[in-house]
C-alpha cells in the first residue's frame, strides 16, 4: 500500500485489492472536492501535475459555467477537457474549442422567470437559482410545458434540459479523448455527482460530502478537505493497475436461474473466469452470453475463436470479426482495432491448421498483454479451447493474469497449465462425462466432495444447465446449479457460412477405392456431408478403418471438437457397436453446424425413419 503524508489519513477501502484495470482517466468535481472557496487546492494542483506526467487524462466536471471558471484560479490548463454547466457544455482548454451538448434556454422561459421576480444566473444552457425558488420555477416549467428539469446542488438549484448530467458530459469528453470510462475513476461530493460516479468504473465520494452520494459510491475518501483527495490521486497514479473492489455489485453478468427461480449473476469486475465441460455441452452458449453483456456494457472484448462459434456477436454494436487466412493472424489489424475503446474483436481462426492456431494465438496473447499494459484495452480476453494454447508455462507466462479479466473455456481442464488453473476466481462447469476431467475439477474446486458424488452431479446436468463451483463469492461456499439464460445472438446463420468455407484443392479430401482416387473430392464440410449421405459403408470402409474423416476435419478444417466426435463414430463402428457410420457422420455435421433448411431437415428425418 502506498504511504500518504503523515498529516493526512485518507483511506479508500478496496482500491488496493488484487486485480483490475489500467487507469487512463480521472474525472473530478470542482467545488467541495478539489477546491475550497472557488480556489483549487494547492496540494491537489501538485497531484494533478503528477497525473499529467503519468499520461492520465484529466476531466473537470462542474456545475459552474466557463466564464466563472476562467475568472477563478482553478488550473484549467491542467485538464484535457472541462464538462461545465453540469454536463451541458464541453470545453477543451488546450484548443479553446467549446461545444454545447444541450439546447440553450428559451427566451420565453427567461422572461417568465423575470416576470415572476425569480432571480437567476443564465449560462449557455444552465440556469442557476437559489433552492428556495425551486417550487416556483417548477410551476413555471409546468405551465409553459417545457422539457426542463430542476437539479439540486447544496443550497443552489440548476435548471437544465432533460437528460443533461455530468455523466453524459463525461461520456462525450471520453469519446473525444478516445478513452474508455471503464478505465476511469470519478471523485465527487454532492447530489449532482451521482451520474458522474455511476459513469466510471469506480465512483468515489468524499466523506465530507453528501450522505446520499456515499450510499451510491463504490468507495469513500476519508478526511476533511481536498488535500485528502490529492493523496488518493497520488495513490492511484502510483499503481500500474486500477484495482477494483471485489464486493462491487455494479455491472453484474447475468448467468441464469437457480432451481428456486432466483436469478444468478456474477460480478464481472477484476477476476478470471473459467468455463469447463465436455464438448457440445453448452460452454460456447454460456461464454457468448457473458460476452454479449460485456459488449453491451461497453467493455472492449477480444474473443479468440478457434472454431468460428462467436461470429454472431458481430450483430452487436461495435463488434468486428477479423479472420485468419493462409498468412496467419492479422496481428497488426487486431491490435489497431483494440486500441479503440468502443470496438470489440472476434478473432476467427477456423481456417488455420492446428499448428497455425497455436503459433498465432501465442503471438496474439503476447501482443494483447503489451497492449493492455499500454492502453488498458481490451478489458476482457476470451480464449476458447484454451487447452490447445495454454498447456505450457512459456505461453501462459505471457498472460497478465494479475491484471485479471480473462475468460478461459476448455473441454480438457486437466491439460491446462496448473498455474493457470490456480488463477481462476470463478469456475463454471457444464455437463462433464469424462471421469478424469471431473476428478481434476473436484481436486481444484471441491476437494471435500466425494469423487463419486461430484462426478455424478456433473454427469446429471442437462445441456442447458451449468454449475457455479465453490470459490466464487456468489456461490456462498456451495455448488450452485442454474439454467443458462437465453442469448441475444444466434449462431445458425453464421455457422452456415463456415460450413461452406472451402480449403484449397490440394487440401481437399480425396475419396479412394483400392488405393486409387475415385474422382470424388470434398473441399468443404458441406461437400463431405453430402458425399457421405450418398455413400454406403462398403465403399468407404477403408477410410473409416484408417480414421481418415476425423483426421481431415482436425488437420485441414481445424475443427477439433467435430473431429473428436467423428473419431468416436469411427471407433464405435470399428468395434461393431454401431451401424450406418456414414449417415451418422453426415448427420453430426448437420447438427454441429445447423445449416439444414426446414425442407432439408424434414427430408433427413424421413430418410432416417425409413432407414429404421
C-alpha positions as CSV (number, residue, x, y, z in Angstrom):
1,X,0.0,0.0,0.0
2,X,1.2,3.4,-0.9
3,X,2.1,5.6,2.1
4,X,0.4,9.0,2.4
5,X,1.6,12.1,4.2
6,X,1.6,11.8,7.9
7,X,-0.7,14.8,8.3
8,X,-3.3,13.2,6.1
9,X,-5.1,9.9,6.8
10,X,-7.3,9.2,3.7
11,X,-8.3,5.7,3.1
12,X,-10.1,4.3,0.1
13,X,-11.1,0.7,1.0
14,X,-10.8,-1.8,-1.9
15,X,-8.7,0.2,-4.3
16,X,-5.7,-2.0,-3.3
17,X,-7.3,-5.3,-4.0
18,X,-5.5,-7.9,-6.2
19,X,-6.8,-7.2,-9.7
20,X,-8.3,-4.6,-12.0
21,X,-7.8,-2.3,-15.0
22,X,-5.4,0.3,-16.1
23,X,-6.3,3.9,-15.0
24,X,-6.5,6.2,-18.1
25,X,-8.8,9.0,-17.0
26,X,-9.6,10.8,-13.8
27,X,-12.9,12.9,-13.6
28,X,-13.1,15.4,-10.8
29,X,-15.8,17.6,-9.4
30,X,-14.6,21.1,-8.5
31,X,-16.3,22.9,-5.6
32,X,-16.0,20.9,-2.4
33,X,-14.0,18.1,-3.9
34,X,-10.7,19.7,-5.1
35,X,-11.5,23.3,-4.4
36,X,-12.5,25.5,-1.4
37,X,-14.0,28.9,-1.8
38,X,-13.6,28.7,-5.5
39,X,-9.8,28.1,-5.4
40,X,-8.1,24.9,-6.5
41,X,-6.3,23.3,-3.5
42,X,-2.5,23.7,-3.8
43,X,-1.8,20.1,-2.8
44,X,-4.4,18.9,-5.4
45,X,-2.7,21.0,-8.1
46,X,0.6,19.3,-7.4
47,X,-1.1,15.9,-7.6
48,X,-2.7,16.8,-10.9
49,X,0.6,17.8,-12.4
50,X,1.9,14.3,-11.4
51,X,-1.1,12.7,-13.1
52,X,-0.4,14.7,-16.3
53,X,3.2,13.4,-16.3
54,X,1.8,9.8,-15.8
55,X,-0.3,10.3,-19.0
56,X,-3.6,10.1,-17.2
57,X,-6.3,12.2,-18.9
58,X,-7.9,14.7,-16.6
59,X,-11.5,15.9,-16.9
60,X,-13.0,18.6,-14.7
61,X,-16.8,18.2,-14.2
62,X,-18.6,21.1,-12.6
63,X,-21.9,22.9,-12.4
64,X,-20.2,26.2,-12.9
65,X,-20.2,27.9,-16.3
66,X,-17.0,28.5,-18.2
67,X,-17.0,32.2,-17.6
68,X,-16.8,31.6,-13.8
69,X,-14.1,29.1,-14.2
70,X,-11.9,31.3,-16.3
71,X,-12.1,34.0,-13.6
72,X,-11.0,31.6,-10.9
73,X,-7.5,30.1,-10.0
74,X,-8.8,26.6,-10.9
75,X,-5.9,25.4,-13.1
76,X,-7.9,24.8,-16.3
77,X,-4.7,24.3,-18.2
78,X,-4.1,21.0,-16.4
79,X,-7.3,19.5,-17.7
80,X,-7.7,17.7,-21.1
81,X,-11.5,18.5,-21.0
82,X,-13.9,20.5,-18.9
83,X,-17.5,19.4,-18.5
84,X,-19.2,22.6,-17.4
85,X,-22.8,23.6,-16.6
86,X,-23.5,20.2,-15.1
87,X,-22.9,18.4,-18.4
88,X,-24.4,20.9,-20.9
89,X,-21.1,22.4,-22.1
90,X,-17.9,20.6,-23.2
91,X,-14.6,22.6,-23.5
92,X,-11.1,21.6,-24.4
93,X,-8.7,24.1,-22.8
94,X,-5.7,23.3,-25.0
95,X,-7.5,24.4,-28.1
96,X,-10.2,26.6,-26.7
97,X,-12.9,24.6,-28.5
98,X,-16.3,24.6,-26.8
99,X,-19.3,22.5,-27.7
100,X,-22.9,22.8,-26.4
101,X,-24.3,19.4,-25.5
102,X,-27.8,20.7,-24.9
103,X,-30.2,23.4,-26.1
104,X,-29.9,26.9,-24.7
105,X,-32.9,28.1,-22.6
106,X,-35.8,29.5,-24.5
107,X,-36.3,33.3,-24.2
108,X,-39.9,32.8,-23.1
109,X,-38.7,30.9,-20.1
110,X,-36.2,33.6,-19.1
111,X,-38.9,36.2,-19.5
112,X,-41.2,34.2,-17.3
113,X,-38.7,34.0,-14.5
114,X,-38.2,37.7,-14.7
115,X,-41.9,38.3,-14.6
116,X,-42.2,36.1,-11.5
117,X,-39.4,38.0,-9.8
118,X,-37.2,34.9,-9.5
119,X,-33.5,35.9,-9.5
120,X,-31.3,33.7,-11.7
121,X,-28.0,33.4,-13.4
122,X,-28.1,32.2,-17.0
123,X,-25.2,30.3,-18.7
124,X,-25.1,28.9,-22.2
125,X,-27.6,26.2,-21.3
126,X,-27.9,26.1,-17.5
127,X,-30.0,28.5,-15.3
128,X,-28.9,28.7,-11.7
129,X,-31.3,29.7,-8.9
130,X,-31.4,29.5,-5.2
131,X,-33.1,26.4,-3.9
132,X,-35.9,28.3,-2.2
133,X,-37.2,29.3,-5.6
134,X,-37.3,25.7,-6.9
135,X,-41.1,25.2,-6.5
136,X,-41.9,28.5,-8.3
137,X,-39.6,27.5,-11.1
138,X,-41.2,24.1,-11.4
139,X,-44.6,25.8,-11.6
140,X,-43.3,28.0,-14.5
141,X,-41.9,25.0,-16.3
142,X,-45.1,23.1,-15.9
143,X,-47.3,26.0,-17.2
144,X,-45.0,26.6,-20.2
145,X,-44.8,22.8,-20.9
146,X,-41.0,23.0,-21.3
147,X,-38.6,19.9,-21.4
148,X,-36.6,21.2,-18.4
149,X,-35.7,19.6,-15.0
150,X,-34.5,21.1,-11.7
151,X,-31.4,19.5,-10.1
152,X,-30.1,20.5,-6.7
153,X,-26.6,21.2,-5.5
154,X,-26.5,22.1,-1.8
155,X,-28.2,25.5,-1.4
156,X,-28.3,26.1,-5.1
157,X,-30.5,24.6,-7.8
158,X,-30.0,24.2,-11.5
159,X,-32.5,24.3,-14.3
160,X,-31.4,22.1,-17.2
161,X,-32.7,20.4,-20.4
162,X,-33.9,16.8,-19.7
163,X,-31.2,14.1,-19.5
164,X,-28.3,16.6,-19.1
165,X,-25.9,15.4,-16.4
166,X,-22.2,15.4,-15.6
167,X,-22.1,11.8,-16.6
168,X,-23.5,12.4,-20.0
169,X,-21.0,15.2,-20.5
170,X,-18.2,13.0,-19.3
171,X,-19.2,10.3,-21.9
172,X,-18.9,12.9,-24.7
173,X,-15.5,14.0,-23.3
174,X,-14.1,10.5,-23.1
175,X,-15.4,9.7,-26.6
176,X,-13.5,12.6,-28.0
177,X,-10.4,11.7,-26.0
178,X,-10.7,8.1,-27.1
179,X,-10.6,6.7,-23.5
180,X,-13.0,4.2,-22.1
181,X,-14.8,5.1,-18.9
182,X,-14.1,1.5,-17.8
183,X,-10.6,2.8,-17.3
184,X,-11.8,5.8,-15.3
185,X,-12.3,7.0,-11.7
186,X,-14.6,9.8,-10.8
187,X,-14.5,11.7,-7.5
188,X,-17.3,14.0,-6.3
189,X,-19.1,15.3,-3.2
190,X,-22.6,16.4,-3.9
191,X,-26.1,15.5,-5.2
192,X,-25.3,16.4,-8.8
193,X,-22.3,14.0,-8.9
194,X,-24.4,10.7,-8.8
195,X,-24.3,10.2,-12.6
196,X,-20.7,11.2,-12.8
197,X,-19.7,8.5,-10.4
198,X,-22.0,6.0,-12.0
199,X,-20.5,6.5,-15.4
200,X,-17.0,5.4,-14.4
201,X,-15.6,2.0,-13.4
202,X,-15.0,3.3,-9.9
203,X,-17.0,6.2,-8.3
204,X,-15.5,7.7,-5.2
205,X,-17.3,10.1,-2.8
206,X,-15.6,12.3,-0.2
207,X,-16.6,11.7,3.4
208,X,-17.4,15.4,4.0
209,X,-19.9,15.5,1.2
210,X,-23.5,14.3,0.6
211,X,-24.6,11.2,2.6
212,X,-26.7,10.2,-0.4
213,X,-23.6,10.1,-2.6
214,X,-21.9,8.0,0.0
215,X,-24.5,5.3,-0.4
216,X,-24.2,5.3,-4.2
217,X,-20.4,5.4,-4.3
218,X,-18.0,2.4,-4.7
219,X,-15.5,3.9,-2.3
220,X,-15.3,6.7,0.3
221,X,-12.3,9.1,0.8
222,X,-11.9,9.6,4.5
223,X,-10.6,13.0,5.5
224,X,-11.9,16.6,5.9
225,X,-10.6,18.6,2.9
226,X,-9.4,18.4,-0.7
227,X,-5.9,17.5,0.5
228,X,-7.3,14.0,1.2
229,X,-8.3,13.8,-2.5
230,X,-4.7,14.7,-3.5
231,X,-3.4,11.8,-1.5
232,X,-5.9,9.4,-3.3
233,X,-4.8,10.8,-6.7
234,X,-1.2,10.1,-5.9
235,X,-2.1,6.6,-4.7
236,X,-3.9,5.9,-7.9
237,X,-1.0,7.2,-10.0
238,X,1.5,5.0,-8.2
239,X,-0.3,1.8,-9.1
240,X,0.0,0.3,-12.6
241,X,-3.5,-1.2,-12.4
242,X,-6.8,0.4,-11.4
243,X,-7.8,-2.1,-8.7
244,X,-11.4,-3.0,-8.2
245,X,-13.5,-3.6,-5.1
246,X,-14.3,-7.3,-5.0
247,X,-17.6,-6.5,-3.4
248,X,-18.8,-4.1,-6.1
249,X,-22.2,-5.1,-7.4
250,X,-22.3,-2.8,-10.4
251,X,-22.5,-4.2,-13.9
252,X,-23.3,-7.8,-13.0
253,X,-23.2,-10.5,-15.6
254,X,-26.5,-12.5,-15.6
255,X,-25.9,-16.3,-15.8
256,X,-29.4,-17.7,-15.5
257,X,-31.9,-19.0,-13.0
258,X,-31.4,-21.3,-10.0
259,X,-33.8,-24.2,-9.4
260,X,-35.6,-22.0,-6.9
261,X,-36.4,-19.5,-9.6
262,X,-34.0,-16.9,-8.2
263,X,-31.7,-15.1,-10.7
264,X,-28.0,-15.8,-10.6
265,X,-25.5,-13.2,-11.6
266,X,-21.7,-12.9,-11.5
267,X,-19.9,-9.8,-10.5
268,X,-17.9,-9.2,-13.7
269,X,-15.1,-7.0,-12.5
270,X,-11.4,-7.8,-11.9
271,X,-11.5,-11.6,-12.0
272,X,-10.5,-14.5,-14.1
273,X,-13.4,-16.8,-15.1
274,X,-13.1,-20.4,-16.3
275,X,-15.8,-22.3,-18.1
276,X,-15.2,-26.0,-18.5
277,X,-17.2,-29.1,-19.6
278,X,-17.3,-31.7,-22.3
279,X,-17.7,-30.9,-26.0
280,X,-21.1,-29.7,-27.1
281,X,-22.3,-29.2,-23.5
282,X,-23.2,-25.5,-23.7
283,X,-19.9,-23.9,-22.9
284,X,-19.9,-21.6,-26.0
285,X,-23.5,-20.7,-25.3
286,X,-22.6,-19.6,-21.7
287,X,-19.5,-17.8,-22.9
288,X,-21.4,-15.9,-25.6
289,X,-24.0,-14.9,-23.0
290,X,-21.2,-13.3,-20.9
291,X,-19.6,-11.7,-24.0
292,X,-22.9,-10.2,-25.0
293,X,-23.4,-8.5,-21.7
294,X,-19.8,-7.2,-21.5
295,X,-20.1,-5.8,-25.0
296,X,-23.4,-4.1,-24.3
297,X,-21.9,-2.6,-21.2
298,X,-19.3,-1.0,-23.5
299,X,-16.3,-3.1,-22.4
300,X,-13.7,-3.8,-25.1
301,X,-13.6,-7.6,-25.5
302,X,-11.2,-9.7,-27.6
303,X,-12.6,-13.2,-28.3
304,X,-10.1,-15.8,-29.6
305,X,-12.4,-18.1,-31.5
306,X,-10.7,-21.3,-32.8
307,X,-13.8,-22.8,-34.5
308,X,-16.0,-19.9,-35.6
309,X,-18.5,-20.1,-32.8
310,X,-18.7,-16.4,-31.9
311,X,-19.3,-14.7,-35.2
312,X,-22.9,-13.9,-34.3
313,X,-21.5,-11.3,-31.8
314,X,-20.8,-9.2,-34.9
315,X,-24.5,-8.2,-34.8
316,X,-23.9,-6.3,-31.6
317,X,-22.7,-2.6,-31.8
318,X,-19.0,-2.1,-32.1
319,X,-18.1,-5.8,-32.8
320,X,-16.0,-6.8,-35.8
321,X,-14.8,-10.2,-36.9
322,X,-11.2,-10.5,-38.2
323,X,-10.4,-13.7,-40.0
324,X,-7.1,-15.5,-40.0
325,X,-6.1,-16.7,-43.5
326,X,-3.3,-18.6,-45.1
327,X,-0.8,-16.0,-44.0
328,X,-1.9,-16.4,-40.3
329,X,-3.5,-13.9,-37.9
330,X,-3.8,-10.2,-39.0
331,X,-2.0,-9.2,-35.8
332,X,-1.5,-5.5,-36.7
333,X,-5.1,-5.1,-37.7
334,X,-6.3,-6.8,-34.5
335,X,-4.1,-4.6,-32.4
336,X,-5.2,-1.4,-34.2
337,X,-8.9,-2.3,-33.7
338,X,-8.4,-3.0,-30.0
339,X,-7.0,0.5,-29.4
340,X,-10.5,1.9,-29.9
341,X,-12.5,1.8,-26.6
342,X,-15.8,1.3,-28.4
343,X,-14.6,-1.7,-30.5
344,X,-14.6,-5.4,-29.7
345,X,-13.0,-8.0,-31.9
346,X,-13.7,-11.7,-32.6
347,X,-10.5,-13.3,-34.0
348,X,-11.7,-16.2,-36.1
349,X,-9.1,-19.0,-36.5
350,X,-11.2,-21.6,-38.2
351,X,-9.2,-21.6,-41.5
352,X,-5.9,-22.2,-39.8
353,X,-4.3,-25.6,-39.2
354,X,-4.0,-26.8,-35.6
355,X,-0.3,-25.8,-35.6
356,X,-1.1,-22.4,-37.2
357,X,-3.7,-21.7,-34.5
358,X,-1.2,-22.5,-31.7
359,X,1.5,-20.3,-33.1
360,X,-0.8,-17.5,-34.0
361,X,-2.5,-17.4,-30.6
362,X,0.8,-17.4,-28.7
363,X,1.9,-14.3,-30.7
364,X,-1.5,-12.6,-30.2
365,X,-1.6,-13.2,-26.5
366,X,1.8,-11.6,-26.2
367,X,0.6,-8.5,-28.1
368,X,-2.5,-8.3,-26.1
369,X,-0.6,-8.3,-22.8
370,X,1.6,-5.5,-24.0
371,X,-1.4,-3.5,-25.3
372,X,-3.3,-3.9,-22.1
373,X,-0.3,-2.5,-20.2
374,X,-0.1,0.5,-22.6
375,X,-3.8,1.3,-23.0
376,X,-5.8,-0.7,-20.6
377,X,-7.6,-2.5,-23.5
378,X,-9.0,-4.9,-24.3
379,X,-10.8,-5.1,-21.0
380,X,-11.7,-8.8,-21.4
381,X,-9.8,-11.5,-23.2
382,X,-11.8,-14.6,-24.0
383,X,-9.9,-17.7,-25.1
384,X,-12.0,-20.7,-26.3
385,X,-10.5,-24.2,-26.4
386,X,-7.8,-22.9,-24.0
387,X,-6.2,-26.3,-23.6
388,X,-4.9,-26.1,-27.2
389,X,-3.0,-22.9,-26.4
390,X,-2.3,-22.7,-22.7
391,X,-0.7,-26.0,-21.8
392,X,2.9,-24.8,-21.3
393,X,4.4,-22.1,-18.9
394,X,6.2,-20.4,-21.8
395,X,2.8,-19.5,-23.3
396,X,0.8,-18.9,-20.0
397,X,3.7,-16.8,-18.8
398,X,2.8,-14.2,-21.5
399,X,-0.6,-13.7,-19.8
400,X,-1.0,-10.8,-17.4
401,X,-3.0,-13.0,-15.0
402,X,-2.5,-10.5,-12.2
403,X,-4.4,-8.0,-14.4
404,X,-7.4,-10.4,-14.3
405,X,-10.2,-10.1,-16.8
406,X,-9.6,-13.4,-18.6
407,X,-12.4,-15.8,-19.6
408,X,-10.9,-19.2,-20.5
409,X,-13.0,-22.1,-21.9
410,X,-11.9,-25.7,-22.1
411,X,-13.2,-29.2,-22.5
412,X,-9.9,-30.6,-21.0
413,X,-9.0,-28.6,-17.9
414,X,-6.6,-31.3,-16.9
415,X,-4.3,-30.3,-19.8
416,X,-4.1,-26.7,-18.8
417,X,-1.0,-25.3,-17.0
418,X,-1.6,-25.8,-13.3
419,X,-0.6,-22.2,-12.6
420,X,-3.3,-21.1,-14.9
421,X,-5.9,-23.2,-13.1
422,X,-4.9,-21.7,-9.8
423,X,-5.7,-18.2,-11.1
424,X,-9.4,-19.0,-11.6
425,X,-11.6,-16.9,-9.3
426,X,-15.0,-18.1,-10.7
427,X,-15.4,-21.6,-12.2
428,X,-18.4,-22.5,-14.2
429,X,-18.9,-26.1,-15.3
430,X,-21.3,-27.6,-17.9
431,X,-22.1,-31.3,-18.3
432,X,-19.0,-33.5,-17.9
433,X,-18.9,-37.2,-18.6
434,X,-15.1,-37.8,-18.5
435,X,-14.1,-39.2,-15.1
436,X,-10.6,-37.8,-15.4
437,X,-11.8,-34.3,-16.0
438,X,-14.4,-34.5,-13.3
439,X,-11.8,-35.6,-10.8
440,X,-9.4,-32.7,-11.8
441,X,-12.2,-30.2,-11.3
442,X,-13.1,-31.8,-7.9
443,X,-9.5,-31.5,-6.7
444,X,-9.3,-27.9,-7.9
445,X,-12.6,-26.5,-6.5
446,X,-14.4,-29.0,-4.3
447,X,-11.8,-31.3,-2.6
448,X,-14.2,-32.1,0.3
449,X,-16.7,-33.6,-2.0
450,X,-16.7,-37.4,-2.6
451,X,-15.3,-38.2,-6.1
452,X,-18.3,-40.3,-7.0
453,X,-20.9,-37.7,-5.9
454,X,-19.1,-34.9,-7.6
455,X,-18.8,-36.9,-10.9
456,X,-22.4,-37.9,-10.7
457,X,-23.5,-34.3,-10.2
458,X,-21.6,-33.2,-13.3
459,X,-23.0,-36.0,-15.4
460,X,-26.5,-35.2,-14.3
461,X,-26.6,-31.7,-15.8
462,X,-28.9,-31.0,-18.7
463,X,-27.5,-29.4,-21.9
464,X,-28.9,-26.0,-20.8
465,X,-27.6,-26.2,-17.3
466,X,-24.3,-25.4,-15.5
467,X,-22.8,-25.2,-12.1
468,X,-21.1,-22.4,-10.2
469,X,-18.4,-24.1,-8.2
470,X,-17.4,-23.1,-4.7
471,X,-14.7,-20.4,-4.6
472,X,-16.6,-17.7,-6.3
473,X,-18.1,-15.2,-3.9
474,X,-21.6,-15.7,-5.4
475,X,-21.5,-19.4,-4.6
476,X,-21.5,-18.8,-0.8
477,X,-19.3,-21.9,-0.4
478,X,-21.7,-24.3,-2.1
479,X,-22.3,-25.7,-5.6
480,X,-24.9,-23.6,-7.4
481,X,-26.9,-25.3,-10.1
482,X,-28.6,-23.0,-12.7
483,X,-30.3,-23.0,-16.0
484,X,-28.3,-20.9,-18.5
485,X,-30.1,-17.8,-19.7
486,X,-31.0,-17.3,-23.4
487,X,-28.6,-15.4,-25.7
488,X,-29.4,-12.3,-27.7
489,X,-27.4,-13.5,-30.7
490,X,-27.8,-16.8,-32.6
491,X,-25.2,-18.8,-34.4
492,X,-27.3,-20.5,-37.1
493,X,-26.7,-18.0,-40.0
494,X,-23.0,-17.6,-39.1
495,X,-22.3,-21.3,-38.9
496,X,-23.9,-21.9,-42.3
497,X,-21.2,-19.6,-43.7
498,X,-18.4,-21.6,-42.2
499,X,-19.9,-24.8,-43.3
500,X,-19.2,-23.7,-46.9
501,X,-15.7,-22.3,-46.4
502,X,-13.5,-24.1,-49.0
503,X,-10.0,-25.4,-48.5
504,X,-7.5,-25.4,-51.4
505,X,-7.9,-28.1,-54.0
506,X,-4.6,-29.7,-52.8
507,X,-6.0,-29.9,-49.3
508,X,-9.4,-31.4,-50.3
509,X,-10.5,-34.8,-49.0
510,X,-9.9,-37.3,-51.8
511,X,-12.1,-40.5,-51.8
512,X,-10.2,-43.6,-52.9
513,X,-11.0,-47.2,-53.7
514,X,-8.3,-49.9,-53.6
515,X,-5.8,-47.1,-53.4
516,X,-7.0,-45.3,-56.5
517,X,-8.7,-41.9,-56.4
518,X,-12.4,-42.2,-57.4
519,X,-12.5,-38.6,-58.7
520,X,-14.8,-37.5,-55.8
521,X,-13.4,-34.8,-53.6
522,X,-14.6,-32.7,-50.7
523,X,-13.3,-29.1,-50.2
524,X,-15.9,-28.1,-47.6
525,X,-17.7,-29.8,-44.7
526,X,-20.9,-29.5,-46.7
527,X,-19.2,-31.4,-49.6
528,X,-18.1,-34.1,-47.1
529,X,-21.6,-34.3,-45.6
530,X,-23.3,-34.7,-49.0
531,X,-20.8,-37.3,-50.1
532,X,-21.3,-39.4,-47.0
533,X,-25.0,-39.1,-47.2
534,X,-24.9,-40.8,-50.7
535,X,-22.3,-43.5,-49.8
536,X,-22.7,-46.9,-48.3
537,X,-20.3,-48.2,-45.7
538,X,-18.7,-50.7,-48.0
539,X,-17.3,-48.1,-50.4
540,X,-15.6,-46.0,-47.7
541,X,-14.9,-48.6,-45.0
542,X,-11.1,-48.3,-45.5
543,X,-11.4,-44.5,-44.8
544,X,-13.4,-45.4,-41.6
545,X,-10.8,-48.0,-40.5
546,X,-8.0,-45.6,-41.0
547,X,-9.8,-42.7,-39.3
548,X,-9.4,-40.5,-42.4
549,X,-12.5,-38.4,-41.9
550,X,-11.7,-37.3,-38.4
551,X,-8.0,-36.7,-39.3
552,X,-9.0,-34.5,-42.3
553,X,-11.5,-32.5,-40.2
554,X,-8.9,-32.0,-37.5
555,X,-5.8,-31.2,-39.5
556,X,-7.4,-29.4,-42.5
557,X,-10.6,-27.9,-41.3
558,X,-9.3,-27.3,-37.8
559,X,-12.5,-28.1,-36.0
560,X,-11.1,-30.2,-33.1
561,X,-14.4,-30.6,-31.5
562,X,-16.1,-32.0,-34.6
563,X,-13.1,-34.2,-35.3
564,X,-13.3,-35.7,-31.8
565,X,-16.9,-36.7,-32.3
566,X,-16.3,-38.1,-35.8
567,X,-13.4,-40.1,-34.3
568,X,-15.8,-41.5,-31.8
569,X,-18.1,-42.7,-34.5
570,X,-15.2,-44.3,-36.4
571,X,-14.0,-46.1,-33.3
572,X,-17.5,-47.3,-32.3
573,X,-18.1,-48.7,-35.9
574,X,-14.7,-50.4,-35.9
575,X,-15.6,-52.1,-32.6
576,X,-19.0,-53.2,-34.0
577,X,-21.0,-51.1,-31.6
578,X,-22.9,-49.0,-34.2
579,X,-24.0,-49.3,-37.8
580,X,-24.6,-46.7,-40.6
581,X,-21.4,-44.7,-39.7
582,X,-21.5,-42.6,-42.9
583,X,-25.1,-41.4,-42.1
584,X,-24.1,-40.7,-38.5
585,X,-21.1,-38.6,-39.6
586,X,-23.2,-36.7,-42.1
587,X,-25.9,-36.0,-39.5
588,X,-23.3,-35.0,-37.0
589,X,-22.0,-32.3,-39.4
590,X,-25.7,-31.2,-39.9
591,X,-26.2,-31.0,-36.1
592,X,-22.9,-29.3,-35.4
593,X,-23.4,-26.5,-38.0
594,X,-27.2,-26.5,-38.2
595,X,-27.3,-25.5,-41.8
596,X,-30.3,-27.5,-43.0
597,X,-33.4,-25.6,-44.1
598,X,-36.8,-26.7,-42.9
599,X,-37.4,-28.8,-46.1
600,X,-34.0,-30.4,-45.9
601,X,-34.4,-31.2,-42.2
602,X,-37.7,-32.9,-42.9
603,X,-36.2,-34.9,-45.7
604,X,-33.3,-36.0,-43.4
605,X,-35.7,-37.1,-40.7
606,X,-37.8,-39.0,-43.2
607,X,-34.7,-40.8,-44.5
608,X,-33.7,-41.8,-41.0
609,X,-37.2,-43.0,-40.3
610,X,-37.3,-45.1,-43.5
611,X,-33.9,-46.5,-42.7
612,X,-35.2,-47.8,-39.4
